[in-house]
Amino acid sequence: MPERLEVIYEEILSLLAQQRFSEIKERLSSLEPADVSEILSEVPTPKRALLFRLLPKDLAIEVFEHMEGSEREELLNSFTDKETAEIVENMSDDDRTALFDELPAKTVKKLLRHLSPEERQIANSLLNYRPFSAGRIMTPEFIDLKASMTAQEAIQHIRKEARGKETIYTCFVTDHERHLLGVVELEDLILANPETPVSVLMEDDPVYVTTDTDQEECAQIMSKYDLHALPVVDREKRLVGIVTFDDVLDVVEEEATEDFEKMAGIQPVEDTYLNTGILALSRKRFLWLLICILTEALTSSVLKNYSIALERVVALSFFIPLLIGTGGNAGTQSATLVIRGMTLGEIEWKNVGYVFAREILTGLLLGGTLSLLAVGRAYMLGTGAGVALTVALALIAVVLIGNLAGALLPFVARLLRIDPAIMSGPFITTIVDVLGLIVYFEIAEHVLNL
């Protein structure tokens, strides 16, 4: 927590101990919703519910939307049915959908009963879309205009409908059957002649996605075209919602976190680190550690197979950590760059040959440079010219293997329709360890005549 909020947190606790509730309400009301959410997350659960009830209604809803899953669920459990209905009813549609996604089905069913018929229909509509799709993260709260309106009529319509809409800066033009015709910016409407038709001001070939479009692709499209709001249409090209910039920021954070976890060999963790139980964290990390142990048995087999070479030239063992560490790191670096390129849409199947050529040249350059340092280290240890040459050649080969493995495996993952991030980290390191040791000892046998 920032130092500024720590001071406020201590002040709130002091006022709470003195039961000066009106002053607490006034102090919290002067803060931004995100700051209030951060302060409440530090407060013990019983006191958190009390402080939340002191918030003005509009602020309470915004604070609730900023809170994390487990904290929101704890608050919901402490609410009366009336309080629950008021909070859930007034949440934005996309944030409410995200909340429902986090909660058990039984709890969601109970919450849906608290919604008004209109809001329940919207919630059910969003929940029926495929998880991680544009339909799940979109909001149906947008400004729609007709092409026949004048700029003045459009502004009057915006003024009338603006309250409760997700954004008014980008408006969407539809026909009488809600088919998307175009997009017009509020700035253009304000600056135009009042009698100018919307059809003249609008962009009549807008970028859009369908309800089935993956949320990560939505983020890429919004980034590529620098959009504040992205229209979402159904199969008949009827406008059903929009994805906004704040929704995409949440998606980017979620996707990046998930990729980091997968690259580290961790199954995605739904909650924050501090709010996740030790058993749950252990379970998420155990699978890949088990796989690594089983696959590293291959490394032991390789060492056993070349035990005679190690007995004859003990100095070869000095450089095993150096080789497998460098190879694994090189592979992880290549995989990270390739996966990032795939995620951003920069690398496609047509680029496979070019990627491989780049990684071969990069591997030779890096391996050649690092081999000079390895030779120097070998001479410092007094291993002799033969071992130094062996280490140098093996290091070049291992870095090259690491680069190619890091570049190849994400493409293999995409071919198998699994997340490329799974193919990095521990997986690549294990493969490079085994192949690197085999290459190392094969080179040693030829160079040292073992």
Phi and psi in degrees as a GROMACS rama.xvg file:
@    title "Ramachandran Plot"
@    xaxis  label "Phi"
@    yaxis  label "Psi"
@TYPE xy
-59.1139  153.596  PRO-2
-58.4075  -37.9091  GLU-3
-59.3417  -42.947  ARG-4
-74.2437  -29.5907  LEU-5
-62.1231  -39.3704  GLU-6
-63.7697  -44.5596  VAL-7
-65.6699  -39.6492  ILE-8
-58.6304  -47.3907  TYR-9
-63.9988  -37.1202  GLU-10
-64.1703  -42.7269  GLU-11
-63.6477  -43.6916  ILE-12
-62.297  -38.9092  LEU-13
-64.4486  -45.4674  SER-14
-64.6069  -35.4987  LEU-15
-67.0034  -39.5692  LEU-16
-63.6972  -29.9164  ALA-17
-92.3513  1.63342  GLN-18
57.6592  38.0539  GLN-19
-94.7314  72.9282  ARG-20
-68.7114  -36.5119  PHE-21
-64.6969  -37.1001  SER-22
-70.3488  -35.4044  GLU-23
-62.9228  -45.8692  ILE-24
-60.0548  -44.3791  LYS-25
-64.64  -40.0416  GLU-26
-68.4565  -45.1167  ARG-27
-67.209  -34.2455  LEU-28
-66.8962  -20.1593  SER-29
-85.5257  -4.49061  SER-30
-98.833  162.671  LEU-31
-73.0522  147.316  GLU-32
-54.0818  -39.5186  PRO-33
-63.8215  -36.6756  ALA-34
-69.8875  -41.0846  ASP-35
-62.4596  -40.863  VAL-36
-60.8903  -41.7458  SER-37
-66.8864  -38.0279  GLU-38
-66.6679  -45.2201  ILE-39
-63.6514  -31.5326  LEU-40
-65.6114  -22.0743  SER-41
-89.6242  -14.5575  GLU-42
-82.6826  138.437  VAL-43
-53.929  149.418  PRO-44
-52.5161  -49.3455  THR-45
-60.2367  -42.4819  PRO-46
-72.0205  -28.8826  LYS-47
-61.9631  -43.3358  ARG-48
-64.0318  -39.0842  ALA-49
-64.0658  -47.4198  LEU-50
-63.6647  -37.8347  LEU-51
-63.2367  -37.6416  PHE-52
-68.8604  -18.1646  ARG-53
-80.4059  -14.6474  LEU-54
-74.2695  144.182  LEU-55
-59.2477  153.501  PRO-56
-55.0892  -51.7068  LYS-57
-63.2952  -41.0271  ASP-58
-67.2196  -39.436  LEU-59
-59.7538  -40.8109  ALA-60
-65.1848  -44.4695  ILE-61
-65.456  -39.8169  GLU-62
-63.1761  -43.3895  VAL-63
-60.4822  -38.4449  PHE-64
-66.7527  -27.4542  GLU-65
-83.3707  -16.5436  HIS-66
-75.8691  159.259  MET-67
-79.9433  164.872  GLU-68
-53.9634  -54.5282  GLY-69
-66.2058  -35.4606  SER-70
-67.5908  -39.7024  GLU-71
-66.4147  -39.5705  ARG-72
-65.233  -39.2139  GLU-73
-62.772  -41.5827  GLU-74
-64.5951  -43.2062  LEU-75
-58.6684  -38.5422  LEU-76
-66.8188  -24.3066  ASN-77
-91.3188  -8.35723  SER-78
-81.7726  153.575  PHE-79
-77.5867  166.109  THR-80
-58.0679  -38.5418  ASP-81
-65.6674  -43.1207  LYS-82
-65.2306  -41.8007  GLU-83
-60.5806  -45.9911  THR-84
-60.3276  -41.4683  ALA-85
-66.8061  -43.152  GLU-86
-67.6411  -53.0406  ILE-87
-65.2081  -37.7911  VAL-88
-61.6628  -37.3703  GLU-89
-96.0189  -0.611297  ASN-90
-68.1606  153.414  MET-91
-65.6127  151.109  SER-92
-60.4592  -41.1915  ASP-93
-70.3878  -38.8448  ASP-94
-68.5053  -35.537  ASP-95
-66.5204  -39.6336  ARG-96
-62.9483  -42.1122  THR-97
-61.8222  -39.4095  ALA-98
-62.9934  -46.5909  LEU-99
-62.3076  -34.4989  PHE-100
-63.6897  -30.6101  ASP-101
-83.6632  -23.1428  GLU-102
-91.9178  155.99  LEU-103
-61.0378  151.698  PRO-104
-57.7723  -38.0894  ALA-105
-63.3236  -40.2624  LYS-106
-68.0011  -41.4555  THR-107
-60.9329  -43.3282  VAL-108
-59.9774  -39.7361  LYS-109
-66.6934  -42.2887  LYS-110
-66.6339  -37.5583  LEU-111
-60.3626  -32.2723  LEU-112
-66.7904  -23.2834  ARG-113
-81.4959  -13.6156  HIS-114
-80.3222  153.554  LEU-115
-67.789  157.716  SER-116
-53.199  -39.5451  PRO-117
-66.5319  -47.1235  GLU-118
-69.2551  -33.5143  GLU-119
-64.5712  -37.8652  ARG-120
-64.6046  -42.6001  GLN-121
-64.2997  -45.2479  ILE-122
-61.5177  -45.5918  ALA-123
-63.2081  -37.219  ASN-124
-62.5196  -45.3434  SER-125
-69.2438  -36.9829  LEU-126
-71.161  -20.4085  LEU-127
-81.6661  -8.19426  ASN-128
-79.9688  157.807  TYR-129
-60.5686  137.919  ARG-130
-56.0854  144.235  PRO-131
64.3343  24.5944  PHE-132
-106.096  168.53  SER-133
-59.9981  -34.3489  ALA-134
-61.4293  -31.4762  GLY-135
-76.3944  -32.3411  ARG-136
-100.935  -6.9798  ILE-137
-74.9555  165.194  MET-138
-124.576  139.705  THR-139
-84.9102  5.39306  PRO-140
-91.6299  90.6072  GLU-141
-139.644  165.186  PHE-142
-92.8559  120.508  ILE-143
-113.801  137.957  ASP-144
-120.474  165.55  LEU-145
-107.25  145.453  LYS-146
-63.4356  -26.2333  ALA-147
-79.9222  -11.6834  SER-148
-66.0615  150.807  MET-149
-86.7385  168.74  THR-150
-59.6299  -39.8676  ALA-151
-65.9367  -44.2533  GLN-152
-63.6703  -37.0134  GLU-153
-64.6172  -43.0587  ALA-154
-64.7676  -39.5351  ILE-155
-63.5534  -39.9426  GLN-156
-65.1166  -41.0438  HIS-157
-63.2053  -43.5329  ILE-158
-61.0207  -36.7453  ARG-159
-73.2355  -37.6482  LYS-160
-99.9159  -5.32621  GLU-161
-61.5842  -38.8842  ALA-162
-62.8479  126.554  ARG-163
89.9225  -7.60112  GLY-164
-83.382  153.934  LYS-165
-69.6341  -39.192  GLU-166
-153.272  149.864  THR-167
-119.002  -4.482  ILE-168
-75.6687  -28.7442  TYR-169
-120.219  124.293  THR-170
-116.269  156.036  CYS-171
-120.844  133.545  PHE-172
-99.4567  125.754  VAL-173
-129.817  161.65  THR-174
-91.0036  -170.446  ASP-175
-71.4093  -14.3335  HIS-176
-103.412  16.2044  GLU-177
67.5179  18.6981  ARG-178
-72.0088  137.415  HIS-179
-72.5431  122.627  LEU-180
-106.829  -33.8977  LEU-181
-176.303  -178.192  GLY-182
-133.196  138.914  VAL-183
-136.06  139.768  VAL-184
-88.684  145.468  GLU-185
-58.1814  -38.8259  LEU-186
-58.0345  -41.8012  GLU-187
-66.0131  -36.8189  ASP-188
-66.4595  -40.2895  LEU-189
-68.6656  -39.8937  ILE-190
-82.546  -14.8996  LEU-191
-77.9886  162.538  ALA-192
-61.1369  133.027  ASN-193
-53.0824  -27.4889  PRO-194
-91.7105  -0.192684  GLU-195
-68.3935  128.75  THR-196
-66.7199  147.262  PRO-197
-60.2602  -33.7938  VAL-198
-60.1001  -26.3949  SER-199
-80.6315  -33.8608  VAL-200
-84.9139  -23.5541  LEU-201
-77.642  155.026  MET-202
-86.7933  114.882  GLU-203
-89.9779  7.22763  ASP-204
-133.365  65.1468  ASP-205
-74.0421  154.496  PRO-206
-76.6727  135.522  VAL-207
-149.248  166.961  TYR-208
-129.052  167.002  VAL-209
-99.534  169.288  THR-210
-63.4921  -22.1353  THR-211
-90.1754  -6.3969  ASP-212
-61.3947  135.35  THR-213
-63.6789  141.883  ASP-214
-61.5423  -31.5619  GLN-215
-67.6009  -36.8873  GLU-216
-66.6828  -35.3701  GLU-217
-59.4498  -43.8601  CYS-218
-62.4209  -41.7511  ALA-219
-63.0285  -42.6814  GLN-220
-65.7934  -43.9395  ILE-221
-64.9327  -36.9792  MET-222
-68.2147  -43.3978  SER-223
-62.5146  -43.4337  LYS-224
-100.99  5.5143  TYR-225
54.7899  52.9162  ASP-226
-97.3729  145.764  LEU-227
-89.2472  -28.5136  HIS-228
-146.584  138.026  ALA-229
-116.501  118.772  LEU-230
-70.1227  143.311  PRO-231
-118.71  125.732  VAL-232
-118.637  159.762  VAL-233
-89.5246  -168.735  ASP-234
-67.2731  -22.7229  ARG-235
-93.9628  12.3691  GLU-236
63.4434  29.3061  LYS-237
-87.7233  135.467  ARG-238
-73.0968  120.702  LEU-239
-117.081  -12.5921  VAL-240
179.214  -179.881  GLY-241
-136.665  150.182  ILE-242
-104.932  126.062  VAL-243
-102.277  169.594  THR-244
-60.5523  -40.0236  PHE-245
-68.2143  -32.7361  ASP-246
-63.401  -41.6121  ASP-247
-67.6057  -36.0208  VAL-248
-61.1564  -40.9176  LEU-249
-62.5837  -41.9019  ASP-250
-62.7985  -46.1028  VAL-251
-59.4972  -43.1365  VAL-252
-63.9799  -44.4804  GLU-253
-63.5067  -46.2566  GLU-254
-66.3541  -41.0974  GLU-255
-64.928  -42.908  ALA-256
-61.6382  -44.067  THR-257
-63.3512  -41.3531  GLU-258
-65.0058  -41.845  ASP-259
-60.1235  -43.6589  PHE-260
-64.4045  -44.15  GLU-261
-65.8929  -39.0077  LYS-262
-67.4363  -23.4829  MET-263
-92.4241  2.29741  ALA-264
77.2277  34.7371  GLY-265
-120.698  131.716  ILE-266
-66.8671  140.355  GLN-267
-49.6959  132.924  PRO-268
-99.5906  122.949  VAL-269
-73.129  -34.8248  GLU-270
-105.607  178.516  ASP-271
-70.0797  162.344  THR-272
-58.0652  -47.3045  TYR-273
-71.7083  -24.3381  LEU-274
-93.2212  -1.47872  ASN-275
-96.6486  131.548  THR-276
-65.8845  156.355  GLY-277
-62.4963  -40.3005  ILE-278
-64.138  -40.342  LEU-279
-65.5739  -43.0534  ALA-280
-63.3786  -41.477  LEU-281
-63.1695  -41.2967  SER-282
-64.5626  -39.2792  ARG-283
-66.4142  -29.7853  LYS-284
-94.9132  -18.1337  ARG-285
-66.8879  -41.6753  PHE-286
-57.1414  -50.6813  LEU-287
-70.7093  -32.197  TRP-288
-64.5781  -38.5548  LEU-289
-64.4741  -44.0935  LEU-290
-61.2263  -41.0347  ILE-291
-62.6243  -41.8826  CYS-292
-62.0804  -44.4217  ILE-293
-65.3807  -41.3595  LEU-294
-75.4686  -31.4367  THR-295
-68.5305  -13.92  GLU-296
-60.3189  -27.5403  ALA-297
-64.2936  -37.4873  LEU-298
-62.0762  -42.9057  THR-299
-61.7985  -39.1736  SER-300
-64.7229  -38.598  SER-301
-64.2341  -45.987  VAL-302
-62.1724  -39.7845  LEU-303
-64.9421  -39.4447  LYS-304
-64.2418  -32.0993  ASN-305
-106.304  24.5693  TYR-306
-62.884  -31.866  SER-307
-64.058  -42.347  ILE-308
-61.3159  -39.4898  ALA-309
-68.1915  -36.5865  LEU-310
-67.1755  -36.9574  GLU-311
-74.6983  -39.951  ARG-312
-128.109  88.0631  VAL-313
-60.6197  -29.3344  VAL-314
-60.0109  -21.7988  ALA-315
-61.7335  -30.6169  LEU-316
-69.5802  -21.429  SER-317
-61.6355  -29.0572  PHE-318
-106.302  3.57951  PHE-319
-61.8541  -48.6029  ILE-320
-58.9858  -39.8033  PRO-321
-60.77  -45.4637  LEU-322
-68.5895  -50.3688  LEU-323
-70.8272  -31.7987  ILE-324
-67.5103  -45.4511  GLY-325
-65.642  -42.9444  THR-326
-63.0827  -44.7872  GLY-327
-63.0182  -42.2194  GLY-328
-65.8942  -40.111  ASN-329
-62.3073  -42.1005  ALA-330
-64.2044  -42.7015  GLY-331
-64.2346  -39.5214  THR-332
-61.1327  -47.6481  GLN-333
-61.8534  -44.777  SER-334
-61.5066  -41.7986  ALA-335
-60.6171  -44.7866  THR-336
-66.0613  -42.1293  LEU-337
-69.1045  -43.1874  VAL-338
-63.7424  -40.3712  ILE-339
-61.6758  -43.921  ARG-340
-61.5902  -39.8938  GLY-341
-64.6227  -43.7766  MET-342
-62.2853  -39.6066  THR-343
-83.6563  -1.92334  LEU-344
79.3549  11.8977  GLY-345
-80.5673  -30.4039  GLU-346
-112.474  124.589  ILE-347
-125.241  178.976  GLU-348
-58.8804  -34.0779  TRP-349
-67.2288  -13.9157  LYS-350
-95.0876  3.57654  ASN-351
-56.3058  -50.161  VAL-352
-61.8467  -41.0598  GLY-353
-66.1796  -40.5402  TYR-354
-62.448  -45.0394  VAL-355
-61.6962  -43.4426  PHE-356
-61.9409  -42.5953  ALA-357
-62.9686  -42.9797  ARG-358
-69.5905  -31.5409  GLU-359
-66.0705  -47.0218  ILE-360
-65.2976  -41.9758  LEU-361
-63.6733  -41.9389  THR-362
-62.698  -41.9401  GLY-363
-65.3255  -40.9935  LEU-364
-66.1659  -49.1978  LEU-365
-65.7793  -46.2399  LEU-366
-61.9101  -41.5885  GLY-367
-62.8248  -42.6219  GLY-368
-66.3981  -45.7408  THR-369
-67.9962  -30.0999  LEU-370
-64.1735  -31.1583  SER-371
-63.2339  -40.22  LEU-372
-67.8132  -37.6368  LEU-373
-65.0603  -39.0397  ALA-374
-62.6635  -42.9154  VAL-375
-60.8318  -40.6146  GLY-376
-66.9429  -38.0674  ARG-377
-62.7085  -42.5108  ALA-378
-68.0102  -34.6347  TYR-379
-62.4547  -34.0945  MET-380
-84.6594  -4.24697  LEU-381
68.2662  37.8801  GLY-382
-84.5153  -15.728  THR-383
96.0182  165.15  GLY-384
-66.9793  -36.6513  ALA-385
-61.833  -48.2715  GLY-386
-66.3272  -39.7915  VAL-387
-59.8024  -44.0548  ALA-388
-65.5745  -40.688  LEU-389
-59.4127  -47.7473  THR-390
-63.3282  -41.1977  VAL-391
-62.6046  -48.8949  ALA-392
-65.5478  -39.8323  LEU-393
-66.0704  -37.1894  ALA-394
-66.3994  -40.7925  LEU-395
-60.7666  -45.2121  ILE-396
-65.5926  -41.6603  ALA-397
-66.9434  -42.9508  VAL-398
-63.2007  -40.1946  VAL-399
-63.1107  -44.4426  LEU-400
-61.463  -44.2718  ILE-401
-59.874  -45.6036  GLY-402
-60.8015  -46.4844  ASN-403
-67.1173  -39.7764  LEU-404
-64.1254  -42.6614  ALA-405
-64.5839  -31.9952  GLY-406
-82.3898  -34.4579  ALA-407
-77.9942  -45.9911  LEU-408
-61.9467  -37.1048  LEU-409
-60.6224  -35.2497  PRO-410
-68.2786  -38.9984  PHE-411
-61.8113  -42.2641  VAL-412
-61.3908  -43.9945  ALA-413
-64.4921  -36.556  ARG-414
-64.1187  -36.1603  LEU-415
-86.2198  2.1584  LEU-416
62.1626  40.548  ARG-417
-122.175  163.769  ILE-418
-65.4899  123.219  ASP-419
-57.7693  -25.858  PRO-420
-61.1058  -27.2494  ALA-421
-63.8756  -27.6041  ILE-422
-83.3747  5.26528  MET-423
-108.893  -171.96  SER-424
63.7309  -126.084  GLY-425
-58.0633  -36.4605  PRO-426
-63.3906  -50.3529  PHE-427
-66.313  -41.8697  ILE-428
-57.3647  -42.9604  THR-429
-64.0321  -45.2903  THR-430
-61.0937  -45.7867  ILE-431
-67.2234  -35.3831  VAL-432
-58.1515  -49.9146  ASP-433
-65.459  -51.8539  VAL-434
-64.1101  -38.701  LEU-435
-63.0175  -42.5071  GLY-436
-65.2612  -41.2669  LEU-437
-60.5627  -46.6532  ILE-438
-62.4664  -42.659  VAL-439
-58.09  -50.0713  TYR-440
-73.4072  -31.6473  PHE-441
-65.5681  -41.8583  GLU-442
-63.6237  -41.8433  ILE-443
-61.2327  -42.1623  ALA-444
-63.7077  -36.6758  GLU-445
-79.3241  -40.6371  HIS-446
-73.3609  -40.1678  VAL-447
-98.4585  2.12645  LEU-448
53.9659  49.7851  ASN-449
